[in-house]
Amino acid sequence: MRHSDLEGFLSEPIWEEKNGCMLSILSAFARLGIDPWQEAARLAAMPREAAAAALAKLLTGLPSPSPEPPDHSEIARNLVQVLPKSAAPPRAAEAKGQAKAIPGWSILEVILMGALAGVLVLLQVTGQLF
């Protein structure tokens, strides 16, 4: 679920890249393979110091924009000040670490694949397959 109150944070520039373009938080999260909206909501639900530490750790996974590495902690402390204070936390199932759906698959597809696998096993066990 996307929160419009997170758009300002996600569009914040982190630093200027070697090619002269500004790297936004949204682009950085996408490059790291992280859902930008979920991560921003997760960070917004944390105390500011914890959010800054978590964001700084993520920023270290990005290529440095200059020969001298940036101060990830300082950048993160500044960026979390833009986070809204009222963003909704991640859904309860995700927060508890429960199973998540396979990306791109609907529940019906997962159930049908499981049923097909069960039928194939049954046919092989009874000798009617292969």
C-alpha positions in Angstrom: 0.0 0.0 0.0 1.4 3.4 -1.0 1.2 6.3 1.4 1.1 9.8 -0.2 2.7 11.2 3.0 5.9 9.2 2.1 6.3 10.7 -1.4 8.3 13.7 0.0 10.7 11.4 1.8 11.1 9.1 -1.2 11.8 11.9 -3.6 14.5 13.4 -1.4 18.0 13.5 -3.0 20.7 11.5 -1.3 23.7 12.7 -3.3 24.9 13.6 -6.8 26.2 10.7 -8.7 29.3 10.6 -10.9 27.1 11.3 -14.0 25.7 14.5 -12.5 22.2 13.1 -11.7 20.8 13.3 -8.2 20.1 9.9 -6.6 16.7 9.9 -4.8 15.8 7.7 -1.9 13.2 5.9 -4.1 15.8 5.1 -6.8 18.3 4.0 -4.1 15.8 1.6 -2.5 14.9 0.2 -5.9 18.5 -0.4 -6.8 19.0 -2.2 -3.5 16.0 -4.5 -4.4 13.9 -3.0 -1.6 10.2 -2.0 -1.9 10.5 1.8 -1.5 7.1 2.3 0.0 7.3 -0.5 2.5 10.8 0.5 3.6 9.8 4.1 4.0 6.8 3.1 6.1 9.0 0.8 8.2 11.5 3.6 8.8 8.7 6.1 9.6 7.4 3.8 12.2 10.8 3.7 14.0 12.2 6.2 16.4 14.3 8.7 14.5 17.7 7.4 15.8 16.8 3.8 14.9 15.6 4.9 11.5 18.8 6.9 10.8 20.9 3.9 11.8 18.9 1.5 9.5 19.0 3.9 6.6 22.7 4.5 7.0 23.3 0.8 6.9 21.3 0.6 3.6 23.2 3.5 2.1 26.5 1.6 2.6 25.2 -0.9 0.0 25.3 1.8 -2.7 28.3 2.7 -4.9 30.1 5.7 -3.5 29.5 8.9 -5.6 33.1 10.0 -5.1 36.5 8.6 -4.4 36.1 9.5 -0.7 33.2 7.6 0.9 30.4 9.8 2.1 29.4 10.0 5.7 26.4 7.6 5.5 25.4 8.3 9.1 25.2 12.1 8.6 23.3 11.7 5.4 20.8 9.3 7.0 20.3 11.6 10.0 19.4 14.5 7.7 17.1 12.4 5.5 15.0 10.9 8.3 14.1 14.4 9.4 11.9 14.4 6.2 10.0 11.2 7.2 6.4 11.8 8.3 5.6 11.0 11.9 2.3 9.4 11.1 3.1 6.9 8.4 1.4 3.5 8.9 3.7 0.7 9.9 4.1 -2.4 7.7 1.2 -4.8 7.7 0.9 -7.1 10.7 1.8 -10.3 8.9 5.0 -8.8 7.5 5.9 -7.3 10.9 5.6 -10.7 12.5 7.7 -12.4 9.8 4.9 -14.6 8.6 4.9 -16.1 5.2 4.5 -13.7 2.2 3.0 -14.4 -1.1 5.3 -15.2 -4.0 5.8 -12.0 -6.0 3.7 -11.9 -9.1 1.6 -15.0 -8.2 -2.0 -14.9 -7.1 -3.3 -17.1 -4.3 -5.3 -19.1 -6.8 -2.1 -19.8 -8.9 -0.3 -21.0 -5.8 -3.2 -23.3 -4.8 -3.5 -24.7 -8.4 0.3 -25.3 -8.5 0.1 -27.1 -5.2 -2.8 -29.2 -6.3 -1.1 -30.1 -9.6 2.0 -31.2 -7.7 -0.1 -33.3 -5.4 -1.8 -35.1 -8.3 1.5 -35.8 -10.0 3.0 -37.3 -6.8 -0.2 -39.4 -6.4 0.0 -40.7 -10.0 3.7 -41.5 -9.6 3.2 -43.3 -6.3 0.3 -45.4 -7.7 2.4 -46.3 -10.7 0.1 -44.6 -13.2 2.8 -42.1 -14.2 6.1 -43.1 -15.8 
